[in-house]
Amino acid sequence: MAKAPALRKAEPPVPNRERPDEPTPYQASKDELIEFYKQMLLIRRFEEKAGQLYGLGLIGGFCHLYIGQEAVAVGLQSALTPVDSVITGYRDHGHMLLCGIPPQDVMAELTGRAAGISKGKGGSMHMFSVEHKFYGGHGIVGAQVSLGTGLGFSHKYKGDGGVCLAYFGDGAANQGQVYESFNMAELWKLPVIYVIENNQYAMGTSVNRASAEDQLYRRGESFRIPGIQVDGMDVLACRGAAEEALAWVRAAKGPIILEMKTYRYRGHSMSDPAKYRSREEVQAVRDKSDPIEHVKKLLEEQGVTEGDLKGVEQEIRKIVNEAADFAEQTPEPDAAELYTDVLVEKY
């Protein structure tokens, strides 16, 4: 009778496994700081306006706002190149704006108009633009992680030097397909940066109540994927982490996880009263850690005046108001549009 194979003696963890360097905050010039300020302010004012339009009944379905989390997307996406791709979940408006999609095209999509970036058929959660390397907007929790892994495979297969930035939240971090994706990405050394936007509450349950391991940057350890935890309320920390992650992935060392510790000021969606936390908690984060106020203080230290910043505010409000006006005035799609973009036929 054949003997059972001998059990392999347990080996201790490999302490000298190569890891990325600990990132340092990005050293931004005054002009770069002003640009970061503008981009974060654009996202916030855009989202505030979207909230107003939702209240007026001009935006249907679900609507998830990015208010409070602006530093994450601005810091990370400011480091990307034109060949890189971005994919995220349903809290996607800010990411789209940073991909270079005009605010009026995004707002028109939110309101279901023909001039929207997805012809009014995607709405808040399912916007998409291959032209701008933005691959959604996905309503299924965690679905974008598998798709983002596929985008990483595409970059490697084509040899175009691109990296996929795949965003997901602390709630999606508990989905099974996330770990299937991690395994494949590390096996094939795919150029993917997995960005966990940990805003503390997922859909309404705090991360420490929903996750046995609430230090989410460690979630890739069993797949040998390194992780870094980042202050997601500091745009310079976010940009510094992006530089380090991109250097790691572009060196063909495989995927990496960035856990961005951030916070959303509004409910999970517009229909969420957010009774699972106190107003005092939210206000404390606003007072202590607001990403826009942080950059505002840095700019004031560099001699940018209150008058200069008021000028930026007026410029941003004008852009957002014009986008909202455009969205309200442009027509809805023709009913026949329902039958387009359903099937791609190659001749």
C-alpha positions in Angstrom: 0.0 0.0 0.0 1.4 3.3 -1.0 2.5 5.6 1.8 0.9 9.0 2.2 3.2 11.8 1.1 5.3 13.3 3.9 4.1 16.5 5.3 6.2 19.5 4.6 7.6 21.1 7.6 6.1 24.5 8.2 8.4 27.4 7.1 8.5 30.7 8.8 7.3 33.8 6.9 9.9 35.2 4.5 11.1 38.4 6.3 13.3 39.6 3.4 10.7 39.5 0.7 11.0 42.6 -1.4 8.6 45.4 -0.6 8.0 48.9 -1.9 9.5 51.8 0.0 7.4 53.6 2.4 6.0 56.6 0.5 6.7 60.2 1.5 4.4 63.1 0.9 4.7 64.6 -2.6 6.6 67.9 -2.8 4.3 70.0 -4.8 5.1 73.4 -6.3 2.7 76.3 -5.7 1.2 75.8 -9.2 0.6 72.1 -8.5 -1.0 72.9 -5.2 -3.3 75.3 -6.9 -4.2 72.7 -9.4 -4.9 70.1 -6.7 -7.1 72.7 -4.9 -9.0 73.4 -8.1 -9.6 69.7 -8.9 -10.8 68.9 -5.4 -13.0 72.0 -5.3 -14.5 71.1 -8.7 -15.4 67.6 -7.4 -17.0 69.0 -4.2 -19.0 71.7 -5.9 -20.0 69.3 -8.6 -21.2 66.8 -6.1 -23.1 69.4 -4.1 -24.9 70.5 -7.2 -25.7 66.9 -8.1 -27.2 66.5 -4.7 -29.4 69.5 -5.3 -30.5 68.2 -8.7 -31.3 64.8 -7.1 -33.5 66.6 -4.6 -35.3 68.3 -7.4 -36.0 65.0 -9.1 -33.7 65.7 -12.1 -31.5 62.8 -11.3 -33.2 59.4 -11.0 -32.1 56.1 -9.5 -29.3 56.0 -7.1 -26.7 58.7 -6.6 -23.6 58.3 -4.5 -21.6 61.5 -3.7 -17.8 61.7 -3.2 -17.8 64.6 -0.8 -15.0 64.3 1.7 -13.0 61.8 -0.4 -11.7 64.2 -3.0 -8.0 63.9 -2.0 -7.8 60.2 -2.9 -8.8 60.5 -6.6 -7.0 63.8 -7.1 -3.7 62.6 -5.5 -3.7 59.3 -7.3 -4.9 60.2 -10.8 -2.6 63.3 -11.0 0.3 60.8 -11.3 -1.2 58.8 -14.2 -0.1 58.9 -17.8 -2.3 58.9 -20.9 -1.8 55.1 -21.4 -3.1 54.2 -17.9 -6.7 53.1 -17.2 -9.2 53.8 -14.4 -12.1 51.7 -13.1 -14.2 52.2 -10.0 -17.6 51.4 -8.4 -20.7 53.5 -8.4 -19.3 56.5 -6.5 -17.7 57.6 -9.7 -18.4 61.2 -10.6 -15.1 62.6 -9.3 -13.0 59.9 -11.0 -14.6 60.8 -14.3 -14.0 64.5 -14.0 -10.3 63.7 -13.4 -10.1 61.5 -16.5 -10.7 64.7 -18.5 -14.4 64.2 -19.2 -16.1 67.7 -19.4 -18.3 68.5 -16.4 -21.3 69.2 -18.7 -21.0 65.7 -20.2 -21.0 64.1 -16.7 -23.9 66.2 -15.4 -25.9 65.5 -18.6 -25.3 61.8 -18.0 -26.5 62.1 -14.4 -29.7 63.6 -15.5 -30.2 61.0 -18.3 -29.7 63.3 -21.3 -28.7 62.4 -24.8 -25.6 64.6 -24.5 -24.3 62.6 -21.5 -21.1 60.7 -21.8 -23.0 57.4 -22.1 -25.9 58.9 -24.0 -28.0 59.1 -20.9 -28.1 55.4 -20.5 -25.6 55.0 -17.7 -26.8 57.5 -15.2 -24.9 58.1 -12.0 -23.6 54.6 -11.4 -22.7 53.2 -14.9 -20.9 56.0 -16.8 -18.2 54.9 -19.2 -15.7 56.4 -21.7 -13.2 54.3 -23.5 -11.9 57.4 -25.2 -10.9 58.8 -21.8 -9.6 55.4 -20.5 -12.4 55.3 -17.9 -14.0 51.9 -17.8 -16.9 52.5 -15.3 -18.9 53.1 -12.9 -20.2 49.7 -11.8 -23.2 49.0 -9.6 -22.3 45.4 -8.6 -20.2 45.6 -5.4 -16.7 44.4 -6.2 -17.3 43.7 -9.9 -14.9 46.4 -11.0 -12.0 44.6 -9.2 -12.2 41.6 -11.6 -12.7 43.9 -14.6 -9.8 46.0 -13.5 -7.6 42.9 -13.3 -8.6 42.2 -16.9 -7.6 45.7 -17.8 -4.2 45.0 -16.2 -4.0 41.8 -18.3 -4.8 43.9 -21.4 -2.0 46.4 -20.6 0.5 43.6 -20.2 -0.7 41.6 -23.2 -0.4 44.7 -25.4 2.9 45.8 -23.9 1.7 49.4 -23.9 3.3 50.3 -20.5 -0.1 51.1 -19.0 -1.3 50.5 -15.4 -4.9 50.0 -14.3 -6.0 51.9 -11.2 -8.8 49.8 -9.8 -10.8 51.5 -7.0 -13.1 49.7 -4.6 -14.4 50.3 -1.1 -14.0 48.8 2.4 -17.4 47.0 1.9 -16.3 45.5 -1.5 -13.0 44.3 0.2 -15.0 41.4 1.6 -16.3 40.1 -1.7 -14.9 36.8 -2.9 -14.1 37.8 -6.5 -11.7 40.4 -5.1 -9.4 37.5 -3.8 -9.7 35.5 -7.0 -8.5 38.7 -8.8 -5.6 39.1 -6.3 -4.5 35.6 -6.9 -4.5 35.9 -10.7 -2.9 39.3 -10.7 0.0 38.2 -8.6 0.5 34.9 -10.5 0.7 36.8 -13.8 2.4 39.9 -12.3 -0.3 42.2 -13.8 0.1 46.0 -13.7 -2.8 46.8 -11.4 -3.0 49.1 -8.4 -5.8 48.0 -6.2 -7.1 51.1 -4.4 -9.3 50.5 -1.3 -11.1 53.7 -0.5 -11.8 52.9 3.1 -14.3 55.6 4.1 -15.0 53.7 7.4 -18.6 52.6 6.9 -19.2 50.7 3.6 -23.0 50.9 3.1 -23.6 51.7 6.8 -21.7 49.2 9.0 -18.3 50.3 10.4 -15.3 48.5 9.0 -14.3 47.0 12.3 -17.7 45.4 12.7 -17.7 43.9 9.2 -14.1 42.9 8.7 -12.1 40.4 10.9 -9.0 42.1 9.5 -9.7 45.8 9.4 -6.2 46.8 8.4 -7.2 46.4 4.8 -3.8 47.1 3.3 -2.8 43.6 4.6 -5.5 41.8 2.6 -3.1 40.8 -0.1 -0.5 39.2 2.1 -1.5 35.6 1.5 -1.1 36.3 -2.2 2.3 38.0 -1.7 0.8 41.3 -2.8 2.3 44.2 -0.7 0.1 46.9 0.7 0.5 50.4 2.0 -1.8 52.4 4.2 -2.2 56.0 3.3 -3.8 59.2 4.7 -6.6 59.6 2.2 -7.5 63.1 3.5 -4.1 64.5 2.5 -3.7 65.0 -1.3 0.1 65.1 -1.0 0.2 61.8 0.9 -2.0 60.3 -1.8 0.2 61.6 -4.6 3.3 60.3 -2.8 1.8 56.9 -2.5 0.8 56.9 -6.2 4.4 57.6 -7.2 5.7 54.7 -5.1 2.9 52.3 -6.3 3.4 53.2 -9.9 7.1 52.7 -9.7 6.6 49.2 -8.2 4.0 48.1 -10.8 5.9 49.6 -13.8 9.0 47.7 -12.7 7.0 44.5 -13.5 6.9 43.5 -9.8 3.2 42.7 -9.9 0.1 44.4 -8.3 0.1 46.5 -5.1 -2.7 47.5 -2.7 -3.2 51.0 -1.4 -5.6 51.4 1.5 -6.7 55.0 1.5 -8.0 56.0 5.0 -10.7 58.5 4.0 -14.2 59.6 5.1 -17.4 60.4 3.3 -19.4 63.3 4.7 -22.7 62.3 3.2 -24.7 59.1 3.5 -23.8 56.0 1.4 -26.3 57.3 -1.2 -28.7 60.1 -1.4 -31.4 57.9 0.1 -29.2 57.1 3.2 -30.0 59.2 6.3 -26.7 58.0 7.9 -28.1 57.4 11.4 -25.3 54.9 12.2 -23.0 57.8 13.1 -23.4 61.1 14.9 -23.3 64.6 13.4 -20.6 65.4 15.9 -18.4 62.7 14.4 -18.8 64.0 10.9 -18.2 67.6 12.0 -15.1 66.6 13.9 -13.6 65.1 10.7 -14.5 68.2 8.7 -12.9 70.5 11.3 -9.7 68.4 11.7 -9.1 66.7 8.4 -10.9 68.3 5.5 -8.7 67.7 2.4 -9.6 71.0 0.7 -9.0 73.1 3.8 -5.7 71.4 4.3 -4.5 72.5 0.8 -6.0 75.9 1.4 -3.8 76.4 4.4 -0.7 75.2 2.5 -1.5 77.8 -0.3 -1.9 80.6 2.2 1.6 79.7 3.7 3.0 80.1 0.1 1.5 83.6 -0.2 -1.8 82.8 -2.0 -4.3 85.3 -0.8 -7.9 84.8 0.3 -8.9 87.0 -2.8 -7.0 84.6 -5.1 -8.9 81.6 -3.6 -12.2 83.4 -3.9 -11.4 83.8 -7.6 -10.9 80.1 -7.9 -14.2 79.5 -6.1 -16.1 81.7 -8.5 -14.4 80.1 -11.5 -15.4 76.6 -10.2 -19.0 77.6 -9.4 -19.4 79.0 -12.8 -18.2 75.8 -14.4 -20.6 73.7 -12.3 -23.6 76.0 -12.8 -23.1 76.0 -16.5 -22.9 72.2 -16.5 -26.2 72.0 -14.5 -27.9 74.5 -16.9 -26.7 72.5 -19.9 -27.9 69.2 -18.4 -31.4 70.7 -17.7 -31.8 72.2 -21.2 -30.4 69.4 -23.4 -33.0 66.8 -24.6 -33.5 63.3 -23.3 -32.4 60.4 -25.6 -34.7 59.2 -28.3 -36.6 56.0 -27.4 -34.8 54.2 -30.2 -31.5 54.6 -28.3 -32.6 51.7 -26.1 -31.7 49.4 -28.9 -28.2 50.7 -29.5 -24.9 49.6 -27.8 -26.4 46.3 -27.0 -24.3 44.2 -29.3 -21.0 44.8 -31.1 -20.8 43.2 -34.5 -17.6 42.8 -36.4 -17.7 42.7 -40.1 
